[in-house]
């Protein structure tokens, strides 16, 4: 494992398993032990991620990042980025998102 993935508070998420919004929500729910009542809206995800960020910093390391939400319309990727940007600037603890693509 590389240095980013070994840091405390780091969660690794594969973009290859999060090609759709439902798959992304499921992967985040599993990786972060988010509540089962999460729902399926960006606002609901933002709320539970903010609750998670109340407890400490979080680094989300996305491998195969080019595949993240690849089977969704482009606006879904933009909504994800907007939500994460908002959390990174307003949450009580730092949120870092690291996007990695597999090397050829």
C-alpha positions, 0 to 999 in steps of 0.5 A: 500500500502507498503512503496515501492509503496508509494514513489514518482516516483514509478510505480507499474506493475503487472507481471501477465498482462505482460506475453508477450513482447507486454503486457509488452510494453503496461503496461509500456506505460500506467503506465508511460504515455510513447509516443504512438509511442514507437514501439516494440523493446527493443531499443525503450523502452530503449530510452523512458525510458531514456527520462523519467529518464531525468525528475527524479528518477523512481522506478518500482515495479513489483508485481507477478514478477515470471510471468513477460515475462513468456510466452516469450522465456527466452532470452526476460527476459534477454534482459529486465534485460540487458536494465534495468541494463544499464539504472540504471547505465547510466541514469541521475536519478536513476532507481530502479527495485523491484521484488515482488512475491505474498506470499503464 
